């Protein structure tokens, strides 16, 4: 009887105890597990050698340009070149009718012969008068007149010789030759046209196109900034072999031949604040034409310890601030404000805000807000993002 009563009392207690235990176990199983840190791809900031290059617009100009003009008056008889071809210095380009010029030369020679005969007669008279004046056979006045006539005839002889020389030159000018070697353009006159020496009729233009000049300008502000960087030691001077100019053409291609910087103007244009620069560029294929627009990339200095990061790691904040996500030593994400100096290919050079050895997020930033703990893994690039900045 006692056992029956005890069982009746203990059974509800046991059931209640089991219920409490099962309820506790059920609550523990429904609690969500802790999330693992988000995995993000990072690159390690490093310093590298970066060339300091500037791109400036300009135009191609021929090294030499000569306007072929008529130096004799007459009818143009013949054109002796192919338009757009290369010509050599001294090559005959045009022929002007030489007959009138030949006649002028013959006339000048006739005058010269007459003057020489007159001069010979004057000299003979002087020889005779010298003896006669001694014996007072003629007056001193007659002798003096003979001497004056001799001087006049000598002057006329010099003039006649000059006239012959001028006529010979004019006859030579009937054949118009190339003053320089280069590429000649179209003929500006045709056969049968009257050309004039007095008006200096333009016949054609010859341009020397190998090499060519590339003329461009650079702001005085940029020049001053570069000089300060060189003085501080931030940039080192480029070696002579590296001081080159690379052209980027209008279609976006890079010209295969590199040029060299020739000079920098010593004065600044007060109206524009620009300094004139000139480069000499080889042009063996005659690809560069006068007046063509291009952009010059000039290597002006070298930064041996430039801090570079991929462009894709940068986001923009308020007022255009440049921001990156940095993973610190505790694998926590920090939002960092940086200052960018310039862009080099797919990278940017950081002036302030980062130091070598720090890790910045390349991929996975959407799941890594500032302050969160992440699992950083090295970024594996298939497009060369981690490759060094290209030297130009």
Order of alpha helices (4+ residues) and beta strands (2+ residues): alpha-beta-beta-beta-beta-beta-alpha-alpha-beta-beta-beta-beta-alpha-beta-beta-beta-beta-beta-beta-beta-beta-beta-beta
